[in-house]
Amino acid sequence: MKPMTLVLLLLATVQAYSVRASECMPTQFDETVTLAHVNDGDTITLTDGRLVRLIGIDSPEIDFQFPKLSQPYATNAKAFLASIVKPGQFLQLAFDKRRLDPYGRTLAYVYTEQQQHLQELMLANGFAKSRVYQNDYFWQCLSAIEQEARENKIGLWSHKDYQPLTTEQLTRDDTNKWQEIRGVVTGYERKGQNFELNIDNNLVLMLSQQDIGNFSNILTLNLLESSVVVRGKLYYSYSKYRLNASHPSQITLENRP
């Protein structure tokens, strides 16, 4: 895509969503800050030097050393975010349970002074996926916005690299990575302190005893023979592919069989 075409496309998208009312609004804002610059599709730098990681979303990764190795839509995501917010602009932060990530970045839901939610705009325009990293106050709200973009194949959801794998496609090269996998629930059983959800008899979703309560709305008899998309770090053990789930955002029920 030519640079000018990309710019026009981004501007048109921003205008289309400029009047979108935020669906994920906090009861209060915790801090007003000033933007220095946009780092990528889910990270910004403030004028006080802090790095802010946008809670609840995950944008494609930019390889700053070798840009051509960046994930598809990574530079588009940065360009889109940079078209919404500008250096020197005031932003409002809302915090969740955890305020810092392991790298020392501030974790926040970020809004413009007009109360546009940056996370929602990134998801609605297909420049990020929803993902839970412990903080999950808005996870259902953000997940619903992502699902709409996914169903309409907006942005990165139109690219083959972001389509869920099927269980038949899995290979050992897919292990030790966070994966999104589609399949049909063929059974479940309790194994010691764990609960195992079998998918296509080829993938096992592992739930620990302490986390089962988080999935009470999902683990029903109606789940059998249902099509699902599961997410997690894939590994291979006891002749099957496996992943561990601790949060309900890691299982999505699909309407189609």
ABEGO torsion letter per residue (X at the ends): XBAAAAAAAAAAAAAAAAABBBABBBABBABBBBBABBABAABBBBAAGBBBBBBGBBBBBBBAABAAABBBGAAAAAAAAAAABBBGBBBBBBBBABABBAAGBBBBBBBBAAGBBAAAAAAAAGABBBBBBGBAAAAAAAAAAAAAAAAAGBEAAABAAABBBBAAABBAAABGBBBBBBBBBAEBBBBEABBBBBBGGABBBBBBAAAAAAAAAABBAAABGBBBBBBEBBBBBGGBBBBBBABAAABBBBABX
